[in-house]
Amino acid sequence: MRSLRSATTLLAAAGLATGLALATTLPASASLDKTISSKQLKALTNSLNKGKKLTYQATYTSVQGTQTQTVTIAQSPPKSNFTAGSGSAISDGKTTYYCSTSDGKQQCLSIGGSNPLLGLEDLFSPSVAIGAFSEARQGLASRLLGIKTSVSSATFAGQPSTCVTVTVHGKAGKYCVTNHGILAYAGTSSTQNFTLTKYSSSPPASLFSLPAGATQVTLPTGVSIPSIP
C-alpha cells in the first residue's frame, strides 16, 4: 500500500485545476478578430481530428492563478506520453504505466482500469475544442442560443495558428489550433490558461519507454489509483 499512496500523492502533485475552457487574451502577434463561418469551424474540427493521429511532442505552460507548471504531451501512435510535474502516463502501445518521482527515485506502476491522470489530460484534449466549435456552429445557426463567434490568428512556438473566440451569454474565451491540428492555447483569462511553448514533429523514442533505472511495480488485481479530477 505504500507504493500506492506514494504514487497517488506524487501524481496528485502534478494536478492542474479543472475548468479551463477558453481564453480572453492572446500574444501581441494575434490579428484582429473577424467573423467566422460554419465552414471554417468545420475545417478546424477536421484539423483537430487529424492531429490526433500525428507524431509530435508539445510543451505547454499552464497558468492557474499564481501557479505555473510545465506540461509535455508526446505521441507516436499508438504510443504516447503525458507528463505534468512529477507524474507521467506512458504508453508503449501495449501497456500504460503511471510513473512518479520521490526522493530522486522513479517508480512506475503497471495497472489496469482508469487513468489517474485522465482529468489532467482532458484539459489539453482536442475533444474540448471540438465541443466548443460544435457549440459555436449551433450559435451561427441560431442567435437565440446567445452564442457569438469570431476568428483571429496568432503564432505559438513558431506554429501559425487559428484562434476562435466564443462568447456564450456574455462569457467569452478563445481556443487556438495550429495548422497541423494541435491545440495551442486555451483558457479563460491571463491567470487561467495554457500555452504551447515548444513543438517538435520528431519526439525522442525514449519518451515512450520507462525511464532508465525506474522501479516497475504491478498492483494486485482489483486495486487501482484514484483518478485525479
TORLO-348131 format. One record per atom (N, C-alpha, C): residue in three letters; atom name; x, y, z. Coordinates in pm, whole numbers, plus 50000, padded with zeros to 5 digits. Layout:
N
code,site,X,Y,Z
ala,CA,X,Y,Z;
...
***
This chain:
229
code,site,X,Y,Z
met,N,50082,49879,50000;
met,CA,50000,50000,50000;
met,C,50085,50126,50000;
arg,N,50211,50114,50049;
arg,CA,50300,50231,50047;
arg,C,50321,50278,49905;
ser,N,50340,50184,49811;
ser,CA,50363,50221,49672;
ser,C,50243,50294,49616;
leu,N,50124,50246,49651;
leu,CA,50002,50308,49602;
leu,C,49986,50449,49657;
arg,N,50008,50467,49788;
arg,CA,49994,50600,49847;
arg,C,50096,50696,49790;
ser,N,50219,50648,49773;
ser,CA,50325,50733,49719;
ser,C,50292,50780,49579;
ala,N,50248,50688,49494;
ala,CA,50217,50724,49357;
ala,C,50099,50819,49351;
thr,N,49998,50793,49434;
thr,CA,49880,50880,49434;
thr,C,49917,51022,49473;
thr,N,49998,51035,49578;
thr,CA,50039,51167,49626;
thr,C,50120,51242,49521;
leu,N,50214,51173,49458;
leu,CA,50301,51239,49362;
leu,C,50228,51273,49235;
leu,N,50139,51185,49191;
leu,CA,50061,51217,49072;
leu,C,49967,51333,49100;
ala,N,49911,51336,49219;
ala,CA,49822,51447,49255;
ala,C,49898,51578,49258;
ala,N,50025,51573,49294;
ala,CA,50105,51695,49297;
ala,C,50122,51754,49159;
ala,N,50100,51672,49057;
ala,CA,50112,51720,48920;
ala,C,49984,51783,48872;
gly,N,49884,51792,48960;
gly,CA,49749,51835,48920;
gly,C,49742,51975,48864;
leu,N,49652,51989,48766;
leu,CA,49617,52119,48711;
leu,C,49472,52143,48744;
ala,N,49435,52263,48779;
ala,CA,49295,52289,48812;
ala,C,49207,52267,48690;
thr,N,49093,52206,48710;
thr,CA,48999,52185,48602;
thr,C,48921,52313,48576;
gly,N,48844,52313,48471;
gly,CA,48761,52428,48441;
gly,C,48819,52518,48334;
leu,N,48938,52488,48280;
leu,CA,48989,52568,48170;
leu,C,48897,52551,48051;
ala,N,48863,52659,47989;
ala,CA,48775,52650,47873;
ala,C,48832,52728,47757;
leu,N,48824,52863,47763;
leu,CA,48867,52946,47653;
leu,C,48946,53064,47707;
ala,N,49013,53139,47620;
ala,CA,49098,53248,47667;
ala,C,49051,53382,47616;
thr,N,49065,53485,47696;
thr,CA,49021,53617,47655;
thr,C,49134,53703,47602;
thr,N,49258,53659,47618;
thr,CA,49371,53738,47569;
thr,C,49466,53652,47488;
leu,N,49540,53715,47399;
leu,CA,49637,53647,47315;
leu,C,49766,53727,47309;
pro,N,49876,53666,47263;
pro,CA,50000,53740,47248;
pro,C,49985,53857,47151;
ala,N,50081,53946,47154;
ala,CA,50073,54066,47070;
ala,C,50070,54034,46922;
ser,N,50116,53915,46883;
ser,CA,50120,53878,46742;
ser,C,49984,53841,46686;
ala,N,49882,53835,46771;
ala,CA,49749,53795,46725;
ala,C,49688,53903,46636;
ser,N,49612,53860,46535;
ser,CA,49546,53955,46447;
ser,C,49414,53998,46507;
leu,N,49352,54098,46448;
leu,CA,49222,54143,46494;
leu,C,49115,54038,46464;
asp,N,49015,54031,46552;
asp,CA,48908,53935,46532;
asp,C,48826,53968,46409;
lys,N,48782,53864,46340;
lys,CA,48692,53877,46227;
lys,C,48581,53775,46244;
thr,N,48474,53790,46171;
thr,CA,48366,53694,46181;
thr,C,48411,53559,46126;
ile,N,48351,53452,46175;
ile,CA,48388,53317,46132;
ile,C,48264,53246,46078;
ser,N,48286,53159,45982;
ser,CA,48175,53086,45921;
ser,C,48167,52943,45974;
ser,N,48053,52881,45952;
ser,CA,48036,52741,45992;
ser,C,48135,52652,45917;
lys,N,48166,52688,45793;
lys,CA,48262,52611,45713;
lys,C,48400,52616,45775;
gln,N,48440,52732,45825;
gln,CA,48571,52746,45888;
gln,C,48579,52666,46018;
leu,N,48471,52667,46094;
leu,CA,48466,52590,46218;
leu,C,48476,52440,46190;
lys,N,48410,52397,46084;
lys,CA,48415,52255,46047;
lys,C,48557,52217,46005;
ala,N,48624,52308,45932;
ala,CA,48760,52280,45887;
ala,C,48855,52268,46006;
leu,N,48836,52352,46108;
leu,CA,48919,52345,46228;
leu,C,48894,52214,46304;
thr,N,48768,52173,46308;
thr,CA,48734,52047,46373;
thr,C,48801,51930,46302;
asn,N,48797,51931,46169;
asn,CA,48863,51825,46091;
asn,C,49014,51824,46116;
ser,N,49071,51944,46128;
ser,CA,49214,51956,46152;
ser,C,49252,51896,46288;
leu,N,49170,51923,46390;
leu,CA,49196,51868,46523;
leu,C,49185,51716,46523;
asn,N,49090,51663,46450;
asn,CA,49074,51518,46442;
asn,C,49195,51453,46374;
lys,N,49250,51519,46273;
lys,CA,49369,51468,46206;
lys,C,49490,51476,46301;
gly,N,49490,51580,46385;
gly,CA,49601,51598,46479;
gly,C,49613,51483,46578;
lys,N,49503,51413,46604;
lys,CA,49505,51300,46697;
lys,C,49595,51187,46646;
lys,N,49621,51185,46516;
lys,CA,49700,51077,46456;
lys,C,49843,51119,46427;
leu,N,49877,51244,46458;
leu,CA,50011,51294,46429;
leu,C,50116,51240,46527;
thr,N,50239,51241,46483;
thr,CA,50354,51213,46570;
thr,C,50415,51348,46605;
tyr,N,50423,51378,46735;
tyr,CA,50475,51508,46775;
tyr,C,50505,51512,46924;
gln,N,50574,51618,46965;
gln,CA,50597,51647,47105;
gln,C,50563,51793,47128;
ala,N,50479,51821,47225;
ala,CA,50436,51958,47253;
ala,C,50458,51990,47400;
thr,N,50516,52106,47427;
thr,CA,50535,52151,47564;
thr,C,50446,52272,47588;
tyr,N,50375,52270,47700;
tyr,CA,50284,52379,47734;
tyr,C,50322,52441,47868;
thr,N,50291,52568,47882;
thr,CA,50298,52634,48012;
thr,C,50156,52654,48058;
ser,N,50123,52598,48173;
ser,CA,49989,52608,48228;
ser,C,49989,52707,48344;
val,N,49896,52801,48340;
val,CA,49884,52902,48445;
val,C,49749,52886,48515;
gln,N,49753,52872,48646;
gln,CA,49632,52863,48726;
gln,C,49648,52955,48845;
gly,N,49591,53074,48835;
gly,CA,49610,53172,48941;
gly,C,49755,53217,48945;
thr,N,49821,53197,49059;
thr,CA,49961,53236,49072;
thr,C,50056,53120,49047;
gln,N,50001,53003,49013;
gln,CA,50083,52885,48992;
gln,C,50106,52860,48843;
thr,N,50231,52830,48809;
thr,CA,50269,52800,48671;
thr,C,50333,52662,48666;
gln,N,50299,52584,48566;
gln,CA,50350,52448,48555;
gln,C,50376,52412,48409;
thr,N,50476,52327,48387;
thr,CA,50508,52281,48252;
thr,C,50446,52144,48229;
val,N,50382,52129,48115;
val,CA,50317,52003,48077;
val,C,50370,51961,47941;
thr,N,50405,51834,47927;
thr,CA,50455,51781,47800;
thr,C,50363,51671,47749;
ile,N,50327,51680,47623;
ile,CA,50246,51578,47558;
ile,C,50321,51531,47435;
ala,N,50337,51400,47422;
ala,CA,50405,51344,47305;
ala,C,50328,51221,47259;
gln,N,50327,51199,47130;
gln,CA,50264,51079,47079;
gln,C,50328,51034,46948;
ser,N,50328,50905,46930;
ser,CA,50370,50840,46807;
ser,C,50280,50717,46798;
pro,N,50155,50741,46756;
pro,CA,50050,50637,46765;
pro,C,50100,50498,46728;
pro,N,50067,50400,46818;
pro,CA,49979,50407,46936;
pro,C,50050,50444,47066;
lys,N,50173,50489,47060;
lys,CA,50249,50524,47180;
lys,C,50219,50668,47221;
ser,N,50230,50694,47352;
ser,CA,50203,50829,47400;
ser,C,50272,50855,47533;
asn,N,50285,50983,47565;
asn,CA,50344,51026,47691;
asn,C,50276,51155,47735;
phe,N,50227,51157,47858;
phe,CA,50169,51278,47916;
phe,C,50241,51301,48048;
thr,N,50311,51414,48059;
thr,CA,50389,51444,48179;
thr,C,50350,51579,48236;
ala,N,50319,51581,48365;
ala,CA,50287,51705,48435;
ala,C,50351,51698,48573;
gly,N,50438,51793,48602;
gly,CA,50505,51792,48731;
gly,C,50587,51666,48748;
ser,N,50564,51593,48857;
ser,CA,50640,51472,48884;
ser,C,50568,51346,48840;
gly,N,50455,51361,48770;
gly,CA,50379,51244,48727;
gly,C,50376,51229,48577;
ser,N,50378,51103,48530;
ser,CA,50374,51075,48387;
ser,C,50286,50954,48360;
ala,N,50215,50960,48249;
ala,CA,50142,50844,48198;
ala,C,50209,50807,48068;
ile,N,50272,50691,48063;
ile,CA,50350,50649,47947;
ile,C,50291,50521,47888;
ser,N,50262,50523,47760;
ser,CA,50212,50405,47691;
ser,C,50311,50364,47583;
asp,N,50351,50237,47584;
asp,CA,50442,50187,47481;
asp,C,50365,50125,47365;
gly,N,50233,50146,47364;
gly,CA,50148,50091,47259;
gly,C,50075,49966,47303;
lys,N,50125,49903,47411;
lys,CA,50062,49781,47462;
lys,C,50022,49795,47609;
thr,N,50109,49860,47686;
thr,CA,50085,49876,47829;
thr,C,50102,50022,47868;
thr,N,50018,50067,47961;
thr,CA,50029,50202,48013;
thr,C,50086,50198,48154;
tyr,N,50184,50284,48179;
tyr,CA,50248,50291,48308;
tyr,C,50226,50429,48368;
tyr,N,50211,50436,48499;
tyr,CA,50196,50561,48569;
tyr,C,50319,50580,48656;
cys,N,50403,50675,48620;
cys,CA,50533,50692,48685;
cys,C,50536,50819,48771;
ser,N,50607,50811,48882;
ser,CA,50622,50926,48970;
ser,C,50762,50925,49029;
thr,N,50805,51041,49079;
thr,CA,50939,51056,49135;
thr,C,50930,51096,49281;
ser,N,51006,51029,49365;
ser,CA,51009,51061,49507;
ser,C,51152,51043,49558;
asp,N,51205,51148,49621;
asp,CA,51342,51143,49674;
asp,C,51443,51103,49567;
gly,N,51422,51153,49447;
gly,CA,51514,51126,49338;
gly,C,51500,50989,49275;
lys,N,51404,50909,49321;
lys,CA,51383,50776,49266;
lys,C,51251,50768,49190;
gln,N,51252,50699,49078;
gln,CA,51131,50687,48996;
gln,C,51067,50549,49013;
gln,N,50935,50551,49018;
gln,CA,50860,50428,49031;
gln,C,50748,50429,48927;
cys,N,50730,50319,48857;
cys,CA,50629,50310,48752;
cys,C,50535,50194,48782;
leu,N,50408,50222,48785;
leu,CA,50306,50123,48813;
leu,C,50241,50077,48684;
ser,N,50229,49949,48669;
ser,CA,50159,49892,48553;
ser,C,50026,49838,48605;
ile,N,49918,49908,48571;
ile,CA,49788,49869,48625;
ile,C,49681,49881,48518;
gly,N,49568,49816,48545;
gly,CA,49454,49828,48455;
gly,C,49358,49933,48511;
gly,N,49243,49944,48451;
gly,CA,49143,50038,48500;
gly,C,49164,50178,48446;
ser,N,49105,50277,48515;
ser,CA,49107,50414,48467;
ser,C,49243,50479,48483;
asn,N,49269,50577,48399;
asn,CA,49393,50653,48401;
asn,C,49386,50760,48509;
pro,N,49471,50758,48613;
pro,CA,49464,50858,48719;
pro,C,49496,50999,48672;
leu,N,49559,51012,48557;
leu,CA,49591,51145,48503;
leu,C,49489,51190,48399;
leu,N,49381,51112,48382;
leu,CA,49285,51141,48276;
leu,C,49225,51281,48289;
gly,N,49194,51322,48412;
gly,CA,49136,51454,48432;
gly,C,49228,51565,48384;
leu,N,49360,51545,48403;
leu,CA,49457,51644,48357;
leu,C,49470,51641,48206;
glu,N,49474,51521,48150;
glu,CA,49489,51508,48005;
glu,C,49371,51570,47932;
asp,N,49253,51558,47992;
asp,CA,49133,51612,47928;
asp,C,49142,51762,47905;
leu,N,49215,51832,47992;
leu,CA,49229,51977,47977;
leu,C,49298,52013,47846;
phe,N,49387,51925,47801;
phe,CA,49465,51951,47681;
phe,C,49413,51872,47561;
ser,N,49300,51805,47578;
ser,CA,49245,51722,47472;
ser,C,49180,51805,47362;
pro,N,49203,51769,47235;
pro,CA,49136,51840,47126;
pro,C,48985,51823,47131;
ser,N,48938,51722,47203;
ser,CA,48794,51699,47214;
ser,C,48724,51818,47278;
val,N,48795,51887,47369;
val,CA,48738,52004,47435;
val,C,48711,52115,47334;
ala,N,48810,52140,47248;
ala,CA,48794,52243,47146;
ala,C,48689,52202,47043;
ile,N,48687,52075,47008;
ile,CA,48589,52026,46911;
ile,C,48448,52050,46964;
gly,N,48428,52027,47093;
gly,CA,48297,52051,47153;
gly,C,48260,52198,47147;
ala,N,48358,52285,47172;
ala,CA,48333,52429,47168;
ala,C,48299,52474,47027;
phe,N,48369,52419,46927;
phe,CA,48342,52456,46789;
phe,C,48204,52409,46745;
ser,N,48163,52293,46796;
ser,CA,48029,52241,46764;
ser,C,47922,52334,46820;
glu,N,47947,52381,46943;
glu,CA,47854,52473,47006;
glu,C,47850,52605,46928;
ala,N,47967,52648,46881;
ala,CA,47975,52772,46805;
ala,C,47898,52761,46674;
arg,N,47907,52645,46609;
arg,CA,47833,52625,46484;
arg,C,47683,52632,46508;
gln,N,47639,52580,46621;
gln,CA,47498,52590,46656;
gln,C,47459,52735,46676;
gly,N,47552,52811,46737;
gly,CA,47525,52952,46760;
gly,C,47510,53030,46631;
leu,N,47587,52991,46528;
leu,CA,47575,53057,46399;
leu,C,47438,53030,46337;
ala,N,47385,52911,46367;
ala,CA,47255,52874,46311;
ala,C,47140,52940,46385;
ser,N,47161,52971,46512;
ser,CA,47054,53031,46592;
ser,C,47110,53129,46693;
arg,N,47093,53257,46667;
arg,CA,47141,53360,46759;
arg,C,47067,53353,46892;
leu,N,46952,53284,46896;
leu,CA,46874,53274,47017;
leu,C,46948,53197,47125;
leu,N,47052,53121,47085;
leu,CA,47129,53044,47181;
leu,C,47224,53133,47262;
gly,N,47235,53259,47222;
gly,CA,47321,53351,47295;
gly,C,47469,53326,47272;
ile,N,47504,53267,47156;
ile,CA,47642,53235,47124;
ile,C,47692,53323,47010;
lys,N,47808,53385,47029;
lys,CA,47870,53465,46926;
lys,C,48011,53412,46901;
thr,N,48058,53422,46777;
thr,CA,48192,53370,46745;
thr,C,48268,53467,46656;
ser,N,48401,53460,46662;
ser,CA,48488,53535,46571;
ser,C,48618,53460,46559;
val,N,48700,53497,46460;
val,CA,48825,53426,46433;
val,C,48941,53525,46424;
ser,N,49058,53484,46469;
ser,CA,49179,53564,46460;
ser,C,49296,53469,46438;
ser,N,49417,53521,46431;
ser,CA,49533,53435,46410;
ser,C,49645,53475,46503;
ala,N,49732,53380,46534;
ala,CA,49846,53404,46622;
ala,C,49950,53297,46595;
thr,N,50069,53315,46652;
thr,CA,50175,53216,46636;
thr,C,50224,53172,46773;
phe,N,50231,53041,46794;
phe,CA,50276,52984,46920;
phe,C,50390,52886,46892;
ala,N,50502,52905,46958;
ala,CA,50618,52817,46940;
ala,C,50653,52801,46792;
gly,N,50639,52910,46717;
gly,CA,50670,52907,46575;
gly,C,50563,52843,46489;
gln,N,50449,52808,46547;
gln,CA,50343,52740,46474;
gln,C,50226,52836,46446;
pro,N,50203,52871,46318;
pro,CA,50089,52956,46284;
pro,C,49960,52889,46330;
ser,N,49872,52966,46391;
ser,CA,49751,52909,46450;
ser,C,49628,52995,46420;
thr,N,49515,52929,46419;
thr,CA,49386,52996,46405;
thr,C,49318,52995,46541;
cys,N,49270,53111,46584;
cys,CA,49206,53125,46715;
cys,C,49059,53159,46699;
val,N,48976,53090,46772;
val,CA,48832,53113,46767;
val,C,48786,53169,46902;
thr,N,48721,53284,46897;
thr,CA,48660,53342,47016;
thr,C,48515,53299,47023;
val,N,48476,53245,47135;
val,CA,48337,53204,47154;
val,C,48281,53277,47275;
thr,N,48171,53347,47255;
thr,CA,48106,53418,47365;
thr,C,47970,53353,47389;
val,N,47951,53301,47509;
val,CA,47826,53236,47545;
val,C,47762,53313,47659;
his,N,47649,53377,47629;
his,CA,47577,53456,47729;
his,C,47670,53554,47800;
gly,N,47752,53623,47723;
gly,CA,47838,53728,47776;
gly,C,47973,53681,47827;
lys,N,47996,53551,47837;
lys,CA,48123,53500,47884;
lys,C,48207,53454,47765;
ala,N,48320,53523,47742;
ala,CA,48400,53498,47622;
ala,C,48530,53424,47651;
gly,N,48584,53364,47546;
gly,CA,48713,53297,47557;
gly,C,48762,53253,47420;
lys,N,48879,53193,47414;
lys,CA,48938,53152,47287;
lys,C,49004,53016,47293;
tyr,N,49001,52946,47177;
tyr,CA,49081,52827,47152;
tyr,C,49167,52858,47032;
cys,N,49293,52817,47035;
cys,CA,49381,52834,46920;
cys,C,49432,52698,46873;
val,N,49429,52677,46742;
val,CA,49467,52549,46683;
val,C,49575,52573,46578;
thr,N,49685,52498,46584;
thr,CA,49791,52515,46486;
thr,C,49747,52462,46350;
asn,N,49822,52496,46247;
asn,CA,49790,52448,46113;
asn,C,49800,52297,46102;
his,N,49873,52234,46197;
his,CA,49887,52088,46197;
his,C,49772,52020,46271;
gly,N,49692,52099,46342;
gly,CA,49580,52041,46415;
gly,C,49610,52014,46561;
ile,N,49705,52089,46620;
ile,CA,49740,52074,46760;
ile,C,49682,52190,46840;
leu,N,49621,52162,46953;
leu,CA,49568,52268,47038;
leu,C,49684,52350,47093;
ala,N,49683,52482,47065;
ala,CA,49797,52565,47101;
ala,C,49770,52657,47219;
tyr,N,49644,52689,47243;
tyr,CA,49613,52784,47351;
tyr,C,49468,52766,47393;
ala,N,49444,52771,47522;
ala,CA,49307,52769,47573;
ala,C,49309,52826,47714;
gly,N,49206,52895,47752;
gly,CA,49198,52949,47887;
gly,C,49083,53046,47902;
thr,N,49061,53092,48020;
thr,CA,48953,53187,48045;
thr,C,49004,53327,48075;
ser,N,49133,53339,48107;
ser,CA,49190,53470,48137;
ser,C,49341,53458,48139;
ser,N,49409,53569,48167;
ser,CA,49555,53567,48172;
ser,C,49607,53488,48292;
thr,N,49521,53457,48387;
thr,CA,49562,53380,48504;
thr,C,49500,53240,48506;
gln,N,49441,53200,48395;
gln,CA,49383,53067,48386;
gln,C,49387,53023,48240;
asn,N,49500,52963,48200;
asn,CA,49517,52926,48060;
asn,C,49634,52830,48043;
phe,N,49649,52778,47924;
phe,CA,49772,52706,47890;
phe,C,49813,52744,47748;
thr,N,49944,52748,47727;
thr,CA,50001,52799,47604;
thr,C,50109,52705,47551;
leu,N,50105,52677,47422;
leu,CA,50209,52596,47358;
leu,C,50338,52678,47352;
thr,N,50446,52625,47409;
thr,CA,50572,52698,47412;
thr,C,50683,52630,47333;
lys,N,50664,52501,47299;
lys,CA,50765,52429,47222;
lys,C,50697,52316,47145;
tyr,N,50741,52296,47020;
tyr,CA,50678,52193,46937;
tyr,C,50784,52125,46850;
ser,N,50770,51993,46837;
ser,CA,50859,51916,46750;
ser,C,50779,51804,46687;
ser,N,50807,51778,46561;
ser,CA,50740,51668,46491;
ser,C,50818,51538,46503;
ser,N,50930,51543,46579;
ser,CA,51014,51424,46594;
ser,C,51046,51400,46742;
pro,N,50952,51346,46819;
pro,CA,50978,51320,46961;
pro,C,51078,51207,46979;
pro,N,51165,51215,47078;
pro,CA,51262,51107,47101;
pro,C,51191,50979,47144;
ala,N,51242,50865,47098;
ala,CA,51182,50736,47129;
ala,C,51181,50708,47279;
ser,N,51273,50768,47352;
ser,CA,51283,50744,47496;
ser,C,51158,50787,47572;
leu,N,51081,50878,47514;
leu,CA,50960,50925,47581;
leu,C,50855,50816,47594;
phe,N,50865,50714,47512;
phe,CA,50761,50611,47508;
phe,C,50806,50480,47574;
ser,N,50910,50489,47656;
ser,CA,50956,50373,47732;
ser,C,50980,50418,47876;
leu,N,50990,50323,47967;
leu,CA,51009,50357,48107;
leu,C,51143,50428,48127;
pro,N,51148,50526,48218;
pro,CA,51273,50597,48246;
pro,C,51380,50499,48293;
ala,N,51503,50524,48254;
ala,CA,51614,50437,48294;
ala,C,51625,50432,48446;
gly,N,51635,50311,48498;
gly,CA,51651,50295,48642;
gly,C,51522,50298,48722;
ala,N,51410,50316,48655;
ala,CA,51282,50322,48726;
ala,C,51244,50184,48780;
thr,N,51186,50183,48898;
thr,CA,51138,50058,48957;
thr,C,50997,50031,48906;
gln,N,50975,49913,48852;
gln,CA,50843,49877,48798;
gln,C,50765,49797,48902;
val,N,50641,49838,48925;
val,CA,50554,49773,49022;
val,C,50421,49740,48955;
thr,N,50371,49620,48979;
thr,CA,50240,49580,48928;
thr,C,50145,49568,49046;
leu,N,50038,49646,49045;
leu,CA,49943,49641,49156;
leu,C,49859,49515,49150;
pro,N,49816,49465,49264;
pro,CA,49731,49346,49267;
pro,C,49600,49369,49192;
thr,N,49542,49263,49142;
thr,CA,49415,49272,49071;
thr,C,49309,49335,49160;
gly,N,49235,49428,49105;
gly,CA,49128,49493,49181;
gly,C,49170,49620,49250;
val,N,49301,49649,49254;
val,CA,49350,49771,49317;
val,C,49383,49872,49209;
ser,N,49340,49995,49229;
ser,CA,49367,50099,49129;
ser,C,49397,50231,49198;
ile,N,49460,50321,49124;
ile,CA,49490,50454,49175;
ile,C,49370,50544,49148;
pro,N,49322,50618,49248;
pro,CA,49209,50707,49225;
pro,C,49241,50810,49118;
ser,N,49144,50840,49033;
ser,CA,49165,50939,48928;
ser,C,49179,51076,48987;
ile,N,49261,51159,48925;
ile,CA,49278,51298,48967;
ile,C,49180,51382,48889;
pro,N,49089,51456,48955;
pro,CA,48988,51534,48883;
pro,C,49048,51650,48808;
***
